[in-house]
Amino acid sequence: MKTILLKEKLILAMILIATSFSQVYYAQSSSDENFEMQGFTLEFNSVNGPATSRTLELSFSESTSDDFDEGYDTKNLQLMQDDLNLLLNGEFFTAQAFSPITEEKIVDLALQASGSYNYTIELTDMENMGNQNLELRDNLTNTVFDLRSGEAYEFSSESGYFPNRFQITFKTTTLSQSDYEIENLDIRYVNNSNTISISNPTNIDVKGVEVFNISGQRVYTNTTLLNNSSISYNVNNLVSGVYIIRLVTESNTSLTKKVLVK
């Protein structure tokens, strides 16, 4: 008799546990159906370095937050020597959910590079994004790239960890008066004469030029104010490699360009 009662109690306990789990799952499912999730996917690939491919998934909704969201955020447990990751509290993630998109929202991307190589970042998929603006900001070159252009953004990097180089932004950008001011400026590096050549057909006041290596170190600067239609700077101490030239006008508008010194 005691054995039968024990079995009945065990069966009853199992039914209660199963019912409890069923109710929790149903409540979760019911909640999930009440909001629309927006999202997109980025793909990071190596061009000429060690074979590398990383997919990052970003999603946004009223029911998720910018903190850790159980069931939506995925930690990167296999960091590669060349890698791109989402960041949350100093940890690397390959998938992350956020609160709804606003024009002020910024998503940081952390780059890990094993050497002086070229890489690409490309938008590969979208869901419920409508006409939402999606831009990739390269803080080293001061470049803003339209992820929805259908092209991949290609860039160079030296070996190292760069947690602040890339950001995803959502604000709709428009040309300001200062943007129109530099539309006709053009920067070139002439390798056979070690010269930075500036085409300035509208004679804008140029108050200086700076040159940075790919690690962000400034290796040349000239603050002479010039407004000629053609401006040249002699730079004789650059070793072969990729550099960023930054031109600054009198009104503090800047124009940058990546060049290859041979």
C-alpha positions in Angstrom: 0.0 0.0 0.0 2.8 2.4 0.9 4.6 1.6 -2.4 1.4 2.5 -4.4 0.9 5.8 -2.5 4.6 6.7 -3.1 4.2 6.1 -6.8 1.0 8.2 -6.9 2.7 11.1 -5.1 5.7 10.9 -7.6 3.3 10.9 -10.6 1.4 13.9 -9.2 4.6 15.8 -8.6 5.8 15.2 -12.1 2.4 16.4 -13.5 2.7 19.6 -11.4 6.3 20.3 -12.6 5.3 19.7 -16.2 2.3 22.0 -15.9 4.5 24.7 -14.3 7.0 24.6 -17.1 4.2 24.6 -19.7 2.6 27.7 -18.1 5.9 29.6 -18.1 6.6 28.8 -21.7 3.1 29.8 -22.7 3.4 33.2 -20.9 6.8 33.8 -22.7 5.4 32.9 -26.1 2.3 35.1 -25.6 4.4 38.1 -24.6 6.8 37.6 -27.6 3.9 37.9 -30.1 2.9 41.4 -28.9 5.9 43.3 -30.3 7.7 43.6 -33.6 11.4 43.0 -33.7 13.6 45.0 -36.1 17.0 43.7 -37.0 19.9 43.4 -39.4 23.0 41.3 -40.0 26.6 42.4 -40.6 29.3 40.2 -42.0 33.0 40.8 -41.3 35.6 39.2 -43.7 39.3 39.3 -44.2 40.6 40.4 -47.7 44.3 39.5 -47.6 45.0 38.2 -44.1 44.2 34.9 -42.4 40.8 33.5 -43.5 38.2 35.1 -41.3 34.4 35.4 -41.4 32.2 36.6 -38.6 28.4 37.3 -38.6 26.9 39.8 -36.2 23.2 39.9 -35.5 21.6 43.1 -34.1 17.9 43.4 -33.1 15.8 46.2 -31.6 12.4 46.2 -29.9 10.2 47.6 -27.1 10.6 44.4 -25.1 14.4 44.3 -25.2 17.0 46.5 -23.6 20.6 47.8 -24.1 21.6 45.5 -21.2 21.8 41.7 -21.3 18.6 40.1 -22.6 18.3 36.4 -21.8 17.4 34.4 -25.0 18.5 37.2 -27.3 22.1 38.0 -26.6 24.9 35.5 -27.5 28.4 35.7 -26.1 31.4 35.0 -28.4 33.0 31.9 -26.9 35.5 31.4 -29.7 37.4 34.7 -30.3 39.4 34.6 -33.5 42.8 36.3 -34.1 41.0 38.5 -36.6 37.5 39.3 -35.4 34.7 41.9 -35.1 32.4 41.8 -32.1 29.5 43.6 -30.4 30.4 44.9 -26.9 28.4 44.6 -23.6 30.0 45.4 -20.3 33.5 44.7 -21.7 32.5 41.2 -23.1 32.3 40.1 -26.7 28.9 39.2 -28.3 27.9 37.9 -31.7 24.2 38.6 -31.3 22.7 41.4 -29.2 19.2 42.9 -28.7 18.7 46.5 -27.9 16.0 49.0 -27.0 14.2 50.6 -29.9 16.2 52.5 -32.6 16.5 56.3 -32.1 18.6 58.8 -34.0 20.8 59.1 -30.9 21.5 55.4 -30.5 25.1 54.3 -31.2 26.3 50.7 -31.3 30.1 50.1 -30.9 32.0 47.4 -32.8 35.3 46.1 -31.5 38.0 45.1 -34.0 40.7 42.5 -33.4 43.5 42.4 -36.1 46.4 40.0 -36.2 48.5 42.0 -38.7 48.5 44.8 -41.3 45.7 43.5 -43.4 42.5 44.6 -45.3 39.0 43.7 -44.1 35.4 44.3 -45.1 32.2 45.0 -43.2 28.9 44.4 -45.1 25.2 44.6 -44.4 23.9 41.2 -45.5 20.3 41.0 -44.2 17.5 43.2 -42.8 14.1 42.5 -41.1 11.4 45.2 -40.6 13.9 48.0 -41.1 11.8 50.0 -43.6 13.8 53.1 -44.7 15.8 53.3 -41.5 19.2 55.0 -42.0 22.1 52.6 -41.2 25.6 54.1 -41.3 29.0 52.7 -40.3 31.4 55.3 -38.8 35.1 54.7 -39.0 36.6 56.8 -36.2 40.1 56.4 -37.5 39.6 57.8 -40.9 36.6 59.9 -40.0 34.6 58.2 -42.7 30.8 57.6 -42.6 29.7 54.7 -44.9 26.1 54.0 -45.9 25.6 50.3 -45.0 22.5 50.2 -47.3 24.5 51.1 -50.4 24.8 47.5 -51.5 28.6 47.6 -51.2 31.0 46.4 -48.6 33.1 48.8 -46.6 36.8 47.9 -47.1 39.4 49.2 -44.6 43.0 48.6 -43.4 44.3 47.9 -40.0 47.5 47.2 -38.2 47.9 44.5 -35.6 46.0 45.2 -32.3 42.7 45.5 -30.5 40.6 48.6 -31.4 37.4 48.8 -29.3 36.5 52.3 -30.4 37.2 52.3 -34.1 33.7 51.5 -35.5 30.2 52.5 -34.6 26.8 51.9 -36.1 24.7 55.1 -36.2 21.1 55.6 -37.2 20.7 59.4 -37.6 19.7 60.8 -41.0 22.6 63.0 -42.1 22.3 66.0 -44.3 25.0 68.2 -45.8 25.7 71.4 -43.8 27.2 74.6 -45.2 30.6 73.4 -44.2 30.1 70.1 -46.1 29.4 72.0 -49.2 32.5 74.1 -48.6 34.8 71.2 -49.1 33.0 69.4 -51.9 35.5 70.6 -54.5 38.6 69.9 -52.4 40.7 66.9 -53.4 43.6 65.2 -51.7 46.3 63.2 -53.4 49.7 61.7 -52.4 52.3 61.7 -55.2 54.7 58.9 -54.5 57.5 59.9 -56.9 57.9 63.3 -55.3 56.8 62.4 -51.7 54.2 65.2 -51.9 50.7 65.8 -50.7 48.8 67.6 -53.4 45.6 69.6 -52.7 43.3 70.7 -55.5 41.5 73.8 -54.2 39.6 75.3 -57.2 37.4 77.6 -55.1 40.4 78.9 -53.1 39.1 77.9 -49.7 41.4 78.9 -46.7 43.3 75.8 -45.7 44.9 76.3 -42.3 46.7 72.9 -42.0 47.2 69.3 -42.9 48.0 66.3 -40.7 49.1 62.8 -41.6 48.4 59.8 -39.4 49.6 56.2 -39.7 47.2 53.3 -39.5 47.6 53.1 -35.7 46.4 56.7 -35.3 49.8 58.2 -34.6 50.4 61.7 -36.1 53.6 61.6 -38.2 53.4 64.9 -40.0 51.7 68.3 -39.5 51.8 71.7 -41.2 49.7 74.7 -40.0 50.6 77.2 -42.7 47.5 79.1 -43.9 47.1 78.8 -47.6 44.3 79.5 -50.1 45.9 78.8 -53.5 44.0 76.8 -56.1 46.8 74.2 -55.9 48.6 73.4 -52.7 51.5 71.1 -52.1 53.2 69.8 -48.9 56.6 68.0 -49.1 56.6 64.9 -46.8 59.9 63.0 -46.9 59.9 60.8 -43.8 57.1 58.4 -44.5 57.9 54.7 -44.8 55.8 52.4 -47.1 52.3 51.8 -45.8 48.8 53.1 -45.4 48.2 56.6 -44.1 45.3 59.0 -43.3 45.7 62.6 -44.5 43.5 65.1 -42.7 42.9 68.6 -44.2 41.5 71.3 -42.0 40.0 74.6 -43.3 39.9 78.0 -41.6 36.3 77.3 -40.6 37.4 74.0 -38.9 35.8 71.8 -41.5 37.9 68.6 -42.1 38.4 66.3 -45.0 40.2 63.0 -44.7 41.6 60.5 -47.2 43.4 57.2 -47.0 46.5 56.9 -49.2 49.1 54.3 -49.9 52.7 55.4 -49.7 55.1 53.2 -51.7 
